[in-house]
Amino acid sequence: MIKAFIFLIYFLLLVAIFFNSKTHFISSLLILEAVVLVSLIISCFITSVVASSFSLWIVLLTLSVCEASLGLSLLVAMIKVKGSDLMKPYFLL
């Protein structure tokens, strides 16, 4: 249970870093992927304690793969349009 608490603190730290990363789109995507992986680890700890079914873990893993592919497609589209992955002009809107 202590490991789950440590991963929860790590999760909150990554979320705070995610909301403060405003320069490059790729760094925001990497931080978001780390947040998803930590949430997968936390859900794995919780499901191993509560139940023996890992269906929640598989659903979260599927959603994280979808999120990664969507983020990568947005990154490629933004680089094709703008030529870089800087996010500064998007925060001015």
Biopython code that builds the backbone (N, CA, C, O; Angstrom):
import numpy as np
from Bio.PDB.StructureBuilder import StructureBuilder

atoms = [
    (1, "MET", "N", (0.828, -1.201, 0.000)),
    (1, "MET", "CA", (0.000, 0.000, 0.000)),
    (1, "MET", "C", (0.865, 1.254, 0.000)),
    (1, "MET", "O", (0.466, 2.291, -0.530)),
    (2, "ILE", "N", (2.045, 1.156, 0.593)),
    (2, "ILE", "CA", (2.960, 2.302, 0.594)),
    (2, "ILE", "C", (3.415, 2.607, -0.834)),
    (2, "ILE", "O", (3.567, 3.771, -1.208)),
    (3, "LYS", "N", (3.632, 1.554, -1.631)),
    (3, "LYS", "CA", (4.047, 1.773, -3.020)),
    (3, "LYS", "C", (2.972, 2.519, -3.808)),
    (3, "LYS", "O", (3.285, 3.384, -4.626)),
    (4, "ALA", "N", (1.727, 2.191, -3.565)),
    (4, "ALA", "CA", (0.639, 2.890, -4.253)),
    (4, "ALA", "C", (0.605, 4.361, -3.851)),
    (4, "ALA", "O", (0.332, 5.225, -4.685)),
    (5, "PHE", "N", (0.879, 4.647, -2.590)),
    (5, "PHE", "CA", (0.906, 6.039, -2.130)),
    (5, "PHE", "C", (2.067, 6.798, -2.766)),
    (5, "PHE", "O", (1.919, 7.963, -3.136)),
    (6, "ILE", "N", (3.211, 6.149, -2.894)),
    (6, "ILE", "CA", (4.364, 6.791, -3.535)),
    (6, "ILE", "C", (4.055, 7.075, -5.004)),
    (6, "ILE", "O", (4.390, 8.143, -5.517)),
    (7, "PHE", "N", (3.419, 6.122, -5.677)),
    (7, "PHE", "CA", (3.046, 6.353, -7.071)),
    (7, "PHE", "C", (1.970, 7.425, -7.195)),
    (7, "PHE", "O", (1.929, 8.138, -8.198)),
    (8, "LEU", "N", (1.105, 7.551, -6.202)),
    (8, "LEU", "CA", (0.098, 8.614, -6.216)),
    (8, "LEU", "C", (0.761, 9.981, -6.096)),
    (8, "LEU", "O", (0.364, 10.927, -6.777)),
    (9, "ILE", "N", (1.757, 10.090, -5.244)),
    (9, "ILE", "CA", (2.500, 11.351, -5.126)),
    (9, "ILE", "C", (3.219, 11.657, -6.440)),
    (9, "ILE", "O", (3.229, 12.799, -6.899)),
    (10, "TYR", "N", (3.814, 10.638, -7.034)),
    (10, "TYR", "CA", (4.482, 10.804, -8.322)),
    (10, "TYR", "C", (3.481, 11.232, -9.397)),
    (10, "TYR", "O", (3.799, 12.068, -10.243)),
    (11, "PHE", "N", (2.287, 10.668, -9.367)),
    (11, "PHE", "CA", (1.222, 11.030, -10.302)),
    (11, "PHE", "C", (0.859, 12.504, -10.159)),
    (11, "PHE", "O", (0.758, 13.215, -11.159)),
    (12, "LEU", "N", (0.664, 12.963, -8.940)),
    (12, "LEU", "CA", (0.310, 14.367, -8.712)),
    (12, "LEU", "C", (1.433, 15.302, -9.134)),
    (12, "LEU", "O", (1.180, 16.388, -9.654)),
    (13, "LEU", "N", (2.669, 14.882, -8.912)),
    (13, "LEU", "CA", (3.807, 15.686, -9.342)),
    (13, "LEU", "C", (3.852, 15.792, -10.865)),
    (13, "LEU", "O", (4.113, 16.868, -11.403)),
    (14, "LEU", "N", (3.604, 14.701, -11.550)),
    (14, "LEU", "CA", (3.600, 14.731, -13.008)),
    (14, "LEU", "C", (2.460, 15.575, -13.564)),
    (14, "LEU", "O", (2.628, 16.246, -14.582)),
    (15, "VAL", "N", (1.318, 15.550, -12.914)),
    (15, "VAL", "CA", (0.197, 16.389, -13.355)),
    (15, "VAL", "C", (0.549, 17.865, -13.188)),
    (15, "VAL", "O", (0.237, 18.679, -14.057)),
    (16, "ALA", "N", (1.192, 18.210, -12.084)),
    (16, "ALA", "CA", (1.610, 19.598, -11.879)),
    (16, "ALA", "C", (2.640, 20.019, -12.923)),
    (16, "ALA", "O", (2.582, 21.137, -13.435)),
    (17, "ILE", "N", (3.569, 19.144, -13.238)),
    (17, "ILE", "CA", (4.563, 19.452, -14.269)),
    (17, "ILE", "C", (3.890, 19.580, -15.633)),
    (17, "ILE", "O", (4.277, 20.425, -16.440)),
    (18, "PHE", "N", (2.888, 18.747, -15.890)),
    (18, "PHE", "CA", (2.181, 18.812, -17.172)),
    (18, "PHE", "C", (1.508, 20.165, -17.361)),
    (18, "PHE", "O", (1.560, 20.731, -18.453)),
    (19, "PHE", "N", (0.881, 20.690, -16.318)),
    (19, "PHE", "CA", (0.196, 21.967, -16.459)),
    (19, "PHE", "C", (1.164, 23.140, -16.513)),
    (19, "PHE", "O", (0.768, 24.246, -16.879)),
    (20, "ASN", "N", (2.420, 22.921, -16.157)),
    (20, "ASN", "CA", (3.411, 23.985, -16.245)),
    (20, "ASN", "C", (4.277, 23.896, -17.495)),
    (20, "ASN", "O", (5.055, 24.813, -17.758)),
    (21, "SER", "N", (4.170, 22.838, -18.260)),
    (21, "SER", "CA", (4.975, 22.716, -19.483)),
    (21, "SER", "C", (4.244, 23.415, -20.621)),
    (21, "SER", "O", (3.199, 22.958, -21.082)),
    (22, "LYS", "N", (4.814, 24.527, -21.062)),
    (22, "LYS", "CA", (4.131, 25.343, -22.062)),
    (22, "LYS", "C", (5.005, 25.672, -23.264)),
    (22, "LYS", "O", (4.670, 26.566, -24.040)),
    (23, "THR", "N", (6.118, 24.965, -23.431)),
    (23, "THR", "CA", (6.988, 25.331, -24.545)),
    (23, "THR", "C", (6.870, 24.375, -25.721)),
    (23, "THR", "O", (6.566, 24.805, -26.834)),
    (24, "HIS", "N", (7.102, 23.101, -25.499)),
    (24, "HIS", "CA", (7.100, 22.135, -26.594)),
    (24, "HIS", "C", (5.965, 21.132, -26.426)),
    (24, "HIS", "O", (5.676, 20.664, -25.325)),
    (25, "PHE", "N", (5.341, 20.822, -27.536)),
    (25, "PHE", "CA", (4.233, 19.869, -27.535)),
    (25, "PHE", "C", (4.721, 18.457, -27.227)),
    (25, "PHE", "O", (4.013, 17.689, -26.576)),
    (26, "ILE", "N", (5.911, 18.109, -27.683)),
    (26, "ILE", "CA", (6.433, 16.764, -27.463)),
    (26, "ILE", "C", (6.731, 16.518, -25.988)),
    (26, "ILE", "O", (6.523, 15.408, -25.499)),
    (27, "SER", "N", (7.212, 17.527, -25.273)),
    (27, "SER", "CA", (7.468, 17.339, -23.838)),
    (27, "SER", "C", (6.159, 17.175, -23.074)),
    (27, "SER", "O", (6.090, 16.407, -22.114)),
    (28, "SER", "N", (5.129, 17.890, -23.495)),
    (28, "SER", "CA", (3.819, 17.711, -22.863)),
    (28, "SER", "C", (3.267, 16.314, -23.115)),
    (28, "SER", "O", (2.662, 15.715, -22.225)),
    (29, "LEU", "N", (3.470, 15.795, -24.312)),
    (29, "LEU", "CA", (3.014, 14.439, -24.618)),
    (29, "LEU", "C", (3.770, 13.392, -23.807)),
    (29, "LEU", "O", (3.177, 12.418, -23.343)),
    (30, "LEU", "N", (5.071, 13.586, -23.635)),
    (30, "LEU", "CA", (5.854, 12.636, -22.840)),
    (30, "LEU", "C", (5.426, 12.642, -21.380)),
    (30, "LEU", "O", (5.335, 11.587, -20.754)),
    (31, "ILE", "N", (5.166, 13.816, -20.842)),
    (31, "ILE", "CA", (4.705, 13.905, -19.455)),
    (31, "ILE", "C", (3.326, 13.276, -19.322)),
    (31, "ILE", "O", (3.047, 12.593, -18.337)),
    (32, "LEU", "N", (2.466, 13.499, -20.304)),
    (32, "LEU", "CA", (1.134, 12.898, -20.278)),
    (32, "LEU", "C", (1.209, 11.373, -20.352)),
    (32, "LEU", "O", (0.423, 10.685, -19.701)),
    (33, "GLU", "N", (2.132, 10.849, -21.126)),
    (33, "GLU", "CA", (2.317, 9.395, -21.183)),
    (33, "GLU", "C", (2.824, 8.853, -19.851)),
    (33, "GLU", "O", (2.422, 7.767, -19.433)),
    (34, "ALA", "N", (3.694, 9.592, -19.185)),
    (34, "ALA", "CA", (4.160, 9.160, -17.862)),
    (34, "ALA", "C", (3.014, 9.159, -16.858)),
    (34, "ALA", "O", (2.937, 8.274, -16.005)),
    (35, "VAL", "N", (2.124, 10.146, -16.955)),
    (35, "VAL", "CA", (0.952, 10.189, -16.074)),
    (35, "VAL", "C", (0.069, 8.964, -16.303)),
    (35, "VAL", "O", (-0.430, 8.365, -15.351)),
    (36, "VAL", "N", (-0.117, 8.601, -17.555)),
    (36, "VAL", "CA", (-0.943, 7.433, -17.870)),
    (36, "VAL", "C", (-0.288, 6.156, -17.358)),
    (36, "VAL", "O", (-0.971, 5.281, -16.825)),
    (37, "LEU", "N", (1.025, 6.039, -17.514)),
    (37, "LEU", "CA", (1.714, 4.846, -17.021)),
    (37, "LEU", "C", (1.648, 4.733, -15.505)),
    (37, "LEU", "O", (1.482, 3.637, -14.970)),
    (38, "VAL", "N", (1.775, 5.857, -14.810)),
    (38, "VAL", "CA", (1.660, 5.827, -13.346)),
    (38, "VAL", "C", (0.240, 5.465, -12.932)),
    (38, "VAL", "O", (0.047, 4.739, -11.958)),
    (39, "SER", "N", (-0.755, 5.964, -13.661)),
    (39, "SER", "CA", (-2.131, 5.578, -13.328)),
    (39, "SER", "C", (-2.372, 4.098, -13.595)),
    (39, "SER", "O", (-3.156, 3.464, -12.890)),
    (40, "LEU", "N", (-1.707, 3.541, -14.604)),
    (40, "LEU", "CA", (-1.793, 2.099, -14.837)),
    (40, "LEU", "C", (-1.179, 1.311, -13.684)),
    (40, "LEU", "O", (-1.732, 0.297, -13.259)),
    (41, "ILE", "N", (-0.058, 1.767, -13.188)),
    (41, "ILE", "CA", (0.591, 1.083, -12.067)),
    (41, "ILE", "C", (-0.266, 1.173, -10.815)),
    (41, "ILE", "O", (-0.406, 0.191, -10.085)),
    (42, "ILE", "N", (-0.838, 2.339, -10.563)),
    (42, "ILE", "CA", (-1.710, 2.498, -9.390)),
    (42, "ILE", "C", (-2.939, 1.602, -9.517)),
    (42, "ILE", "O", (-3.342, 0.964, -8.543)),
    (43, "SER", "N", (-3.535, 1.548, -10.699)),
    (43, "SER", "CA", (-4.705, 0.681, -10.872)),
    (43, "SER", "C", (-4.332, -0.787, -10.739)),
    (43, "SER", "O", (-5.136, -1.588, -10.262)),
    (44, "CYS", "N", (-3.134, -1.146, -11.151)),
    (44, "CYS", "CA", (-2.673, -2.526, -10.988)),
    (44, "CYS", "C", (-2.536, -2.870, -9.511)),
    (44, "CYS", "O", (-2.918, -3.962, -9.093)),
    (45, "PHE", "N", (-1.994, -1.949, -8.717)),
    (45, "PHE", "CA", (-1.896, -2.175, -7.274)),
    (45, "PHE", "C", (-3.274, -2.305, -6.641)),
    (45, "PHE", "O", (-3.503, -3.180, -5.805)),
    (46, "ILE", "N", (-4.185, -1.436, -7.040)),
    (46, "ILE", "CA", (-5.521, -1.442, -6.435)),
    (46, "ILE", "C", (-6.289, -2.704, -6.818)),
    (46, "ILE", "O", (-6.949, -3.307, -5.972)),
    (47, "THR", "N", (-6.209, -3.107, -8.080)),
    (47, "THR", "CA", (-6.942, -4.307, -8.482)),
    (47, "THR", "C", (-6.337, -5.573, -7.904)),
    (47, "THR", "O", (-7.047, -6.558, -7.703)),
    (48, "SER", "N", (-5.048, -5.566, -7.634)),
    (48, "SER", "CA", (-4.459, -6.758, -7.019)),
    (48, "SER", "C", (-4.872, -6.887, -5.564)),
    (48, "SER", "O", (-4.927, -7.998, -5.037)),
    (49, "VAL", "N", (-5.164, -5.775, -4.905)),
    (49, "VAL", "CA", (-5.605, -5.814, -3.509)),
    (49, "VAL", "C", (-7.099, -6.113, -3.422)),
    (49, "VAL", "O", (-7.522, -6.925, -2.600)),
    (50, "VAL", "N", (-7.894, -5.465, -4.261)),
    (50, "VAL", "CA", (-9.351, -5.556, -4.164)),
    (50, "VAL", "C", (-9.897, -6.808, -4.847)),
    (50, "VAL", "O", (-10.674, -7.550, -4.246)),
    (51, "ALA", "N", (-9.507, -7.042, -6.066)),
    (51, "ALA", "CA", (-10.078, -8.161, -6.824)),
    (51, "ALA", "C", (-8.985, -8.812, -7.664)),
    (51, "ALA", "O", (-7.895, -8.265, -7.833)),
    (52, "SER", "N", (-9.294, -9.952, -8.165)),
    (52, "SER", "CA", (-8.317, -10.649, -9.000)),
    (52, "SER", "C", (-8.508, -10.347, -10.487)),
    (52, "SER", "O", (-7.739, -10.838, -11.314)),
    (53, "SER", "N", (-9.504, -9.559, -10.835)),
    (53, "SER", "CA", (-9.777, -9.233, -12.225)),
    (53, "SER", "C", (-8.951, -8.018, -12.654)),
    (53, "SER", "O", (-8.862, -7.021, -11.936)),
    (54, "PHE", "N", (-8.363, -8.126, -13.818)),
    (54, "PHE", "CA", (-7.566, -7.026, -14.344)),
    (54, "PHE", "C", (-8.244, -6.367, -15.542)),
    (54, "PHE", "O", (-7.562, -5.829, -16.414)),
    (55, "SER", "N", (-9.551, -6.399, -15.595)),
    (55, "SER", "CA", (-10.256, -5.808, -16.735)),
    (55, "SER", "C", (-10.117, -4.288, -16.746)),
    (55, "SER", "O", (-10.027, -3.688, -17.817)),
    (56, "LEU", "N", (-10.098, -3.661, -15.580)),
    (56, "LEU", "CA", (-9.891, -2.211, -15.516)),
    (56, "LEU", "C", (-8.519, -1.846, -16.055)),
    (56, "LEU", "O", (-8.361, -0.840, -16.747)),
    (57, "TRP", "N", (-7.536, -2.664, -15.736)),
    (57, "TRP", "CA", (-6.177, -2.411, -16.196)),
    (57, "TRP", "C", (-6.093, -2.503, -17.713)),
    (57, "TRP", "O", (-5.406, -1.700, -18.344)),
    (58, "ILE", "N", (-6.776, -3.459, -18.297)),
    (58, "ILE", "CA", (-6.760, -3.624, -19.750)),
    (58, "ILE", "C", (-7.492, -2.467, -20.429)),
    (58, "ILE", "O", (-7.069, -2.011, -21.491)),
    (59, "VAL", "N", (-8.572, -1.994, -19.837)),
    (59, "VAL", "CA", (-9.290, -0.841, -20.393)),
    (59, "VAL", "C", (-8.409, 0.405, -20.338)),
    (59, "VAL", "O", (-8.350, 1.156, -21.312)),
    (60, "LEU", "N", (-7.728, 0.635, -19.221)),
    (60, "LEU", "CA", (-6.831, 1.788, -19.116)),
    (60, "LEU", "C", (-5.659, 1.676, -20.081)),
    (60, "LEU", "O", (-5.226, 2.678, -20.650)),
    (61, "LEU", "N", (-5.153, 0.488, -20.265)),
    (61, "LEU", "CA", (-4.067, 0.285, -21.218)),
    (61, "LEU", "C", (-4.527, 0.578, -22.642)),
    (61, "LEU", "O", (-3.783, 1.170, -23.424)),
    (62, "THR", "N", (-5.735, 0.175, -22.980)),
    (62, "THR", "CA", (-6.292, 0.457, -24.302)),
    (62, "THR", "C", (-6.490, 1.956, -24.504)),
    (62, "THR", "O", (-6.181, 2.486, -25.571)),
    (63, "LEU", "N", (-7.000, 2.632, -23.491)),
    (63, "LEU", "CA", (-7.189, 4.082, -23.592)),
    (63, "LEU", "C", (-5.859, 4.819, -23.691)),
    (63, "LEU", "O", (-5.766, 5.834, -24.381)),
    (64, "SER", "N", (-4.838, 4.326, -23.015)),
    (64, "SER", "CA", (-3.533, 4.985, -23.098)),
    (64, "SER", "C", (-2.920, 4.817, -24.484)),
    (64, "SER", "O", (-2.247, 5.723, -24.974)),
    (65, "VAL", "N", (-3.142, 3.685, -25.111)),
    (65, "VAL", "CA", (-2.656, 3.488, -26.483)),
    (65, "VAL", "C", (-3.396, 4.417, -27.440)),
    (65, "VAL", "O", (-2.784, 4.997, -28.337)),
    (66, "CYS", "N", (-4.695, 4.560, -27.259)),
    (66, "CYS", "CA", (-5.476, 5.486, -28.095)),
    (66, "CYS", "C", (-5.020, 6.924, -27.885)),
    (66, "CYS", "O", (-4.923, 7.694, -28.840)),
    (67, "GLU", "N", (-4.744, 7.281, -26.646)),
    (67, "GLU", "CA", (-4.280, 8.636, -26.334)),
    (67, "GLU", "C", (-2.919, 8.898, -26.951)),
    (67, "GLU", "O", (-2.667, 9.994, -27.451)),
    (68, "ALA", "N", (-2.043, 7.912, -26.922)),
    (68, "ALA", "CA", (-0.713, 8.077, -27.506)),
    (68, "ALA", "C", (-0.789, 8.237, -29.018)),
    (68, "ALA", "O", (-0.082, 9.065, -29.590)),
    (69, "SER", "N", (-1.630, 7.461, -29.660)),
    (69, "SER", "CA", (-1.746, 7.573, -31.118)),
    (69, "SER", "C", (-2.392, 8.895, -31.524)),
    (69, "SER", "O", (-2.002, 9.489, -32.530)),
    (70, "LEU", "N", (-3.361, 9.354, -30.765)),
    (70, "LEU", "CA", (-3.983, 10.645, -31.051)),
    (70, "LEU", "C", (-2.988, 11.785, -30.848)),
    (70, "LEU", "O", (-2.937, 12.715, -31.654)),
    (71, "GLY", "N", (-2.206, 11.720, -29.789)),
    (71, "GLY", "CA", (-1.196, 12.746, -29.548)),
    (71, "GLY", "C", (-0.134, 12.769, -30.622)),
    (71, "GLY", "O", (0.307, 13.839, -31.039)),
    (72, "LEU", "N", (0.283, 11.596, -31.075)),
    (72, "LEU", "CA", (1.282, 11.531, -32.134)),
    (72, "LEU", "C", (0.734, 12.074, -33.445)),
    (72, "LEU", "O", (1.446, 12.761, -34.177)),
    (73, "SER", "N", (-0.517, 11.776, -33.748)),
    (73, "SER", "CA", (-1.103, 12.310, -34.981)),
    (73, "SER", "C", (-1.269, 13.826, -34.903)),
    (73, "SER", "O", (-1.081, 14.519, -35.903)),
    (74, "LEU", "N", (-1.617, 14.347, -33.728)),
    (74, "LEU", "CA", (-1.690, 15.806, -33.569)),
    (74, "LEU", "C", (-0.318, 16.449, -33.703)),
    (74, "LEU", "O", (-0.188, 17.526, -34.283)),
    (75, "LEU", "N", (0.705, 15.791, -33.168)),
    (75, "LEU", "CA", (2.065, 16.312, -33.283)),
    (75, "LEU", "C", (2.510, 16.352, -34.737)),
    (75, "LEU", "O", (3.088, 17.346, -35.176)),
    (76, "VAL", "N", (2.254, 15.300, -35.485)),
    (76, "VAL", "CA", (2.633, 15.260, -36.898)),
    (76, "VAL", "C", (1.868, 16.316, -37.685)),
    (76, "VAL", "O", (2.446, 16.987, -38.539)),
    (77, "ALA", "N", (0.584, 16.472, -37.410)),
    (77, "ALA", "CA", (-0.207, 17.484, -38.117)),
    (77, "ALA", "C", (0.279, 18.894, -37.793)),
    (77, "ALA", "O", (0.341, 19.749, -38.677)),
    (78, "MET", "N", (0.621, 19.138, -36.536)),
    (78, "MET", "CA", (1.086, 20.468, -36.156)),
    (78, "MET", "C", (2.454, 20.765, -36.759)),
    (78, "MET", "O", (2.723, 21.901, -37.151)),
    (79, "ILE", "N", (3.312, 19.764, -36.837)),
    (79, "ILE", "CA", (4.624, 19.981, -37.446)),
    (79, "ILE", "C", (4.482, 20.206, -38.953)),
    (79, "ILE", "O", (5.240, 20.985, -39.531)),
    (80, "LYS", "N", (3.530, 19.539, -39.593)),
    (80, "LYS", "CA", (3.304, 19.766, -41.026)),
    (80, "LYS", "C", (2.793, 21.173, -41.292)),
    (80, "LYS", "O", (3.174, 21.797, -42.282)),
    (81, "VAL", "N", (1.936, 21.674, -40.415)),
    (81, "VAL", "CA", (1.348, 22.996, -40.630)),
    (81, "VAL", "C", (2.311, 24.108, -40.223)),
    (81, "VAL", "O", (2.542, 25.047, -40.985)),
    (82, "LYS", "N", (2.877, 23.995, -39.005)),
    (82, "LYS", "CA", (3.707, 25.067, -38.473)),
    (82, "LYS", "C", (5.186, 24.912, -38.750)),
    (82, "LYS", "O", (5.887, 25.907, -38.936)),
    (83, "GLY", "N", (5.669, 23.696, -38.780)),
    (83, "GLY", "CA", (7.088, 23.467, -38.983)),
    (83, "GLY", "C", (7.849, 23.246, -37.688)),
    (83, "GLY", "O", (9.040, 22.939, -37.722)),
    (84, "SER", "N", (7.185, 23.395, -36.544)),
    (84, "SER", "CA", (7.831, 23.133, -35.252)),
    (84, "SER", "C", (6.760, 22.696, -34.258)),
    (84, "SER", "O", (5.565, 22.724, -34.551)),
    (85, "ASP", "N", (7.221, 22.291, -33.071)),
    (85, "ASP", "CA", (6.264, 21.841, -32.060)),
    (85, "ASP", "C", (6.143, 22.826, -30.902)),
    (85, "ASP", "O", (5.716, 22.453, -29.809)),
    (86, "LEU", "N", (6.512, 24.070, -31.135)),
    (86, "LEU", "CA", (6.371, 25.080, -30.087)),
    (86, "LEU", "C", (4.903, 25.407, -29.866)),
    (86, "LEU", "O", (4.135, 25.523, -30.821)),
    (87, "MET", "N", (4.519, 25.554, -28.610)),
    (87, "MET", "CA", (3.109, 25.794, -28.285)),
    (87, "MET", "C", (2.836, 27.226, -27.849)),
    (87, "MET", "O", (1.711, 27.528, -27.451)),
    (88, "LYS", "N", (3.809, 28.111, -27.908)),
    (88, "LYS", "CA", (3.590, 29.470, -27.425)),
    (88, "LYS", "C", (2.454, 30.199, -28.134)),
    (88, "LYS", "O", (1.639, 30.814, -27.447)),
    (89, "PRO", "N", (2.345, 30.171, -29.459)),
    (89, "PRO", "CA", (1.237, 30.905, -30.091)),
    (89, "PRO", "C", (-0.143, 30.366, -29.723)),
    (89, "PRO", "O", (-1.125, 31.106, -29.779)),
    (90, "TYR", "N", (-0.233, 29.095, -29.351)),
    (90, "TYR", "CA", (-1.537, 28.523, -29.027)),
    (90, "TYR", "C", (-2.042, 28.965, -27.663)),
    (90, "TYR", "O", (-3.245, 28.904, -27.407)),
    (91, "PHE", "N", (-1.149, 29.410, -26.777)),
    (91, "PHE", "CA", (-1.588, 29.881, -25.471)),
    (91, "PHE", "C", (-2.056, 31.326, -25.509)),
    (91, "PHE", "O", (-2.619, 31.815, -24.530)),
    (92, "LEU", "N", (-1.836, 32.015, -26.611)),
    (92, "LEU", "CA", (-2.292, 33.396, -26.729)),
    (92, "LEU", "C", (-3.760, 33.481, -27.109)),
    (92, "LEU", "O", (-4.370, 34.540, -26.962)),
    (93, "LEU", "N", (-4.335, 32.404, -27.589)),
    (93, "LEU", "CA", (-5.740, 32.417, -28.022)),
    (93, "LEU", "C", (-6.690, 32.465, -26.863)),
    (93, "LEU", "O", (-7.905, 32.481, -27.061)),
]
sb = StructureBuilder()
sb.init_structure("model")
sb.init_model(0)
sb.init_chain("A")
sb.init_seg("    ")
for serial, (resi, resn, name, xyz) in enumerate(atoms, 1):
    if name == "N":
        sb.init_residue(resn, " ", resi, " ")
    sb.init_atom(name, np.array(xyz, "f"), 0.0, 1.0, " ", f" {name:<3s}", serial, name[0])
structure = sb.get_structure()
